[in-house]
Amino acid sequence: MKIENNFTYHKDKSIVNINTNLDHSNHPFYRSELDYNDNNISSFSLNGIWKCLFNENGFDKDSLDYLENFKSTEELSDIKVPLFMELQGFGNPHYVNQMYAFDGKEKLNVGEVPSHNPFMLYVRDFDFEENTRDLKVNLTFEGVLSSFYVYLNGEFVGYSAQFMTPSEFEITKFLKKGTNRLCVFVFKFSSASWLHDQDMWKMAGIFRDVRIDLIPKTHLVNIESTSTLTNNYKDGIFDAKLEMSGKIEGELLIEIYKDNELVASEHKKIDNIVNFNIRINDVEPWSSETPNLYLAKFTIKNNNKIIEISKINIGFRTVEIQDNIFKINGKRVVFHGTNRVEWDMYNGQTMSYELIENDLKLLKENNFNAIRCSHYPNDTKFYDLCDKYGFYVIDEADLETHGTWQEARGIRVWDRLKESCTPAINKEWKSLILARQYAMVRRDFNHPSVVIWSIGNECSAGENTLDAYQLIKKLDSSRPVHYESCYAVKGHEKDSDFYSRMYAKPKEIDEYMKSSDNRPMIECEYEHSMGVSDGNFDMYIDREEKYPRYQGGFIWDFCDQGLVKVDTNGKEFIACGGDFNDRPHDGNFNCNGLLNSNRNIAKKSFKLARAKKAYEPLKIIIHGEEVTITNKNLFLNTDIYKFKYERLIDGEAVLEKEFFISIEPLTTKTIKLNIDNINNSGEIINRVTAYINESIYYLEKGNEIAFGEEIVNDDYKNISKYFSNKDS
């Protein structure tokens, strides 16, 4: 048996993958109506316990025995899939920010692979009994770090360096009935690792799901749909391009449902490409506030026999930059967002559906409306849940080369436009960079929550990032493209539809608004949440109200990336960089979240409470016996809220009254509170609080949304008088 290319593909930066299928939308498909109703998808999982052979120092020739001679795996170690190998005792987690994990150990030019390159062989024996006469069989890895080679029954299947997006291989011709042996050779570092320099733990292995898909003889392989609004944002247009594979025969039935009720349908003859356009009157639009979802069902039939059924969720919304302002459904959006790295303190970036959902629920109840994927495409479960709960998502490609152009590698910032320093310029990196954009857009195209594509993070700018911008525009003209690192690179300042900044000071926002650049501005990172932080938030919120083109930002970041480790006494503690003997490292700089790594104490986070206050959708101002309420929502009336007035004396409520008020979106009303006079000493505060009156759009009844307070007695209004000159 021949070993393909002697395991050298991962050392060549011009090679993205070998023998992988074309990237496509991630949608479930079924072999019958019964399977569809039971949600029994046409695939089976290979998740679980595999066998493995690990070598810290690099490729292990003994691994070939399991490939060539089908040697028994009994003597091999167990390893869980999906989960990083370092979290199972095979090597150490390594935290660096701008540096690369291999820095300081040997001199490497950008693109070279370190000689010390931990290696893991994964082995999985599985049974396969399906008749493949009318089937094609695909093997899909949703995420593997870094590069990997796949062999099935001793034959080379393919290679991939896609990292954070799926790698799919057709394995039909390699399969046999009965027991099959799958061998996956994973190298921790590859040439492509130079594009994966995000501020996070550097770990390796199969960290997302692995499955086998059974593809029918006629298959809907890719769905590219837009669900927009027309007629003053009242009616919906579902426009789609469907790509078919296999035998091009039969007919296609397209059906659109809302809450299990059929609202539209259309028949089409099967062709290689099927285009259609369906108009639906009086749709319920999708937005962060009103995440109304419809279901699109695609049924392929031949001679009245069902061949395949596929489905996607769709949300009717229009994304546009109009009059230099980013809008959803005709309304100016202000992003009250956070950056979010996928994180579980036990499992790293392998997150359960339940944990992802809990994170989104927590953000929703704390007034967040947007998430930036930092800095790579997330697990597909995340986007499904963002569609459901209503979040505006910046979907970002797996592209960061921070350590190639900043001082962490001894290269000063002003040298970053030299071809030898940054992949953004060097043409040899183009194929890898563009492959990351292509994979992201093709996979996530149909999600209404994805409203902006992002080229990557902290890569400087050059010909390759410009080509990335143009490629995304070619693939999808319906969404704008974001990139921050180009803003100060001469000749590339506008390789983004936004003027995007990190940690721009309020006065810099003022300066930009006076400039000749008329693009909308966002802060893709601000309010760095390390330690006691997130102060002066009001200065940013004030500018949201002052400048229509300043459209908010994304806090850095959601959650500390601490890892659980057990000390010598058997007690768990939260570990940071350096706690695993990882060198070089950046200490606890990855612990700068609104939340601690342990979500159990989320309710006690003062930083999250501060963000919730800043991001309130209502502005409540009390002045004497009146309260002025501004409804900052774009689409929701205040009918969904119950308001409560309280008079507090030294923190204790002595009077409470509930009331309701109807205020249209983006309007203001002032009402009298009809407060009874109470003569008391002490600190007297009038407070008005808004709560969710009845559960709606995944906001739970009774959840506090906003509040306003006024100190009544003059003695307490100027708190500085209670401090001596020395202390003030």
Buried (B, 14 or more C-beta within 10 A) or exposed (E): EEEBBEBEBBBBBEBBBBBBBEBBBBBBBBBBEEBBEEEEBBBEEBBEEBBBBBBBEBBBEEBBEBBEEBBEBEEBEEBBBBBBBBBBEBBBBBBBBBBBBBBEEEEBEBBBBBEEBBBBBBBBEEEBEEEBEBBBBBBBBBBBBBBBBBBBBBBBBBBBBBBBBBBBBBBEEBBEEEEBBBBBBBBBBBBBBBBBBBBBBBBBBBBBBBBBBBBBBBBBBBBBBBBBBBEEBEBBBBBBBBBBBBBEBBBBBBBBBBEEEEBBEEEBEBEEEBEBEBEBEEBBBBBBBBBBBBBBBBBBBBEEEBBBBBBBBBBBBBBBBEEEBBBBBEBBBBBBBBBBBBBBBEBBBBBEEEBBBBBBBBBBBBBBBBBBBBBBBBBBBBBBBBBBBBBBBBBBBBBBBBBBBBEBBEBEEEBBBEBEBBBBBBEBBBEBBBBBBBBBBBBBBBBBBBBBBBBBBBBBBBBBBBBBBBBBBEBBEBBBBBBBBBBEBEEBBBBBBBBBBBEBEBEEBEEBBEEEBEBBBBBBBBBBBBEEBBEEBEEBBEBBEEBBBBBBBBBBBBBBBBBBBEEEEEEEEBBBBBBBEBBBBBEBBBBBBBBBBBBEEBEEBEBBBBBBBBBBBBBBBBEEEEBBBBBBBBBBBBBBBBBBBBBBBEEEEEEEBEEEBEBEBEEEBEBEBEBEEEEEEEBBBBBBBBBBBEEBBBBEEEBBBBBBBBBBEEEBEEEEEEEEEEEE
